[in-house]
């Protein structure tokens, strides 16, 4: 009986190890291979760059966004439009910044940093721009346990039909459904006007979905 119990315990351990290796224990594991770079780490090829461009620059593989001296803002859009897709990127910031990932037509924003209207961190919450700017259904949950302040944070946003799902550092934190935001649109990275801020992006990758 002791030998049988030992063998059973060993078998369970091997099964668990195999699950980890195949990615079955993590629904996001293995999907990264299908993502294609939207930022090449060298320049702004593939993006609609303003002229002049005091807002965006590339340093050591990092896309850096900052306000100009007049604290004007800007949204850096991809040249290509997307319908159903996944975007994944590492984002780093400190202090009171206000940025976000813009998708769809009409435009929907996934907030990064502090909301200028609510004066609190609304990272990974959805901003509609309508009367209910940050709908309760689209607000992030358990953010404090996942967000790494002042460090790189991996954000993954899935846009499919009228459903929008976000993972922060591998954990699902928000999900929002709204048929209003259904049209294809360019993907944008935002610098909010009116405050001095800097936000860093790297490993910006996109995968189109059926």
N, C-alpha and C positions, 0 to 999 in steps of 0.2 A: 504494500500500500504506500509506503514512504517513497519507493522508487517511482511508482506511478504518479504520485503527487509532484515529485521533482520534475519528471518529464513533462507533465502538463504545464507546470509553471514556466519551464524553459520554452515550450512551444508558444505560450502566450506572449512571452518576451520577444520571440522571433517574429511573430505576427505583427506586434506593435512596431518593431523596428522596420519591417517591410512597409507598413503604412506610412511611416514617416518618410522613408526613402522615396516612395512613389508619389507622395504629396497628398494622399487621401486624408491625412489628418489636418490639412490646411487647404481650403478650397481655392486659395489664390496661388498656391505653390505650383510652379511649372508654367503658369500663364505668361510670365514675363518674357519668355522667349519669343512670343508672337508680337510683342510691341516693337514698333519701329521708331527710331529717333526722329523727333520733330525739331530738335536743336542739336546741331553738329558739334557743339563745344568749342568752335573756332570763330564763327561769325554769325550774322543774323540772316543767313540764307534761308528762304522759305517763310520769312516773316515780312509784314508790311512795315518797313522802317520809315519813320518820319524824317522830313528834311526841313531844317537841321534836326539833329538827333542828340539832345542833351540828356535824354532819359535812360537809354539802354546801352550797355557795353558788355564785352566779354573779357573775362580775366581768368586764366588758368582753368578753363573748362566750365566756368560759372557765368550764367547770365545774370547781370546785376541791373536792377532797376532803381532809379532815384529821381526825386523831384528836381526841377531846375531851380535857379536862384529865386525865381518868382513864385515858387511852390506850385507850379502848374502840374497837372497830372497827365497821364497818358495811358492808353490801352494798346499794347502790342499784339496785333492779330496775326494769325497764320494767313498765308496767301490762299490756302485751300479751305473749302467749307466741308463740314462733316455732318452726317445725320446720326447714325448709331455708332458709338465708339467708346473706347476706354482711353482715358488719359492718365498717365502716372508720372509724378515728378517729385523730386526732393526739394523742399523749400526751407529756407533759413531766414530768420529775422530776429530782431530784438527791439525792445521798446514799443511805443504805441504806433504801430504801422497799420495801414489799411490797404489791403491788396485783395486779390481774388482771381479765380479762373472763370472766364466768361464763356458761355455756350448758348447755342440755340438762337432762333429768330421767332418771336421777340426774345430779347436777351434775358438770360437767367445767370445769376452769379453765385458761385460757391465762395463764400467769404473766407479770407485769411487775415487774421489779426483783429484789431479793435474796430467795432462799428462806430462811425462818426456820429450817428444819430442816437444810438443806445448807450454809447460811452462804456462799452464792455466788450470783452473778447468773444467774438462769435465765429471763431474758426470752424470750418466745416459745416456751417449753417447756410441755408439757401436764402438768398436775397432776391425778391421778386421785383422791387421797384414800384410796386403797387401800393394800395392803401394798407394792406397787411404786409409790411416790408419783409419781416422775418416770420413767416407762418410757423406756428407751434409744431406742426407736423414735420417741418423741414429743419428743425433745430437739432444740433448734435447732442448726443447723450454721453455721459461719463468722460467728458473731454479731459478733465484734470488728471485722470489716471493714465492717459495715453500721450498727451502732448508733452514734447520735450522742449522746454523753454530755452531759447537762445541756441538751439542745436538744429541739425537737419531733421526734418520730419517728412516722411514719405506719405504723400497724398495720392490716393487712387480714386478716380471718379468714373463711374459707368453711366453712360447716357444711352438709354434705349427706349424709343417711343416716348411716352409721357412719364417715364420712371427714371429717377436719378438716385444713385446709390454711391455713398462715399465710405472709404476705409482710410483710417489714419494709423500709420505704423502697423498695418496688418489687421487692425480691428475695425469692424463695421461700426460707424458712429452716427450716420444719418441716412435717411431715405425719404424721398419726396416724390409725390405724383401730382402732376398738373398738366392737363391736356392743352392748356394755353401755350405752353412752351414745346411746340412740336416740330417747328420748321428747322431745316438744316441751317447751320451758321458757322462762321469762322470761330476758332478758339482764341481767346484773348487772355493776356496777363495784364493785370491792372496796377497802376500807381495812382492812388487817390490824391486829388489836389487839396491844398489848404494846410498841409503839415509836412514837416521835414521827415522823410522816411527813406529807408532802403530795404529792399527785399532781394534775396538771392534764389535763383532757380538753377537746378542741374538735372541731368538725366531726364529731360522732358521727352516722353515717349507716348506714342498713340497707336492704337490698334482699331481698325474699322470693324464693325460688327454687322451681321446680316440684318 
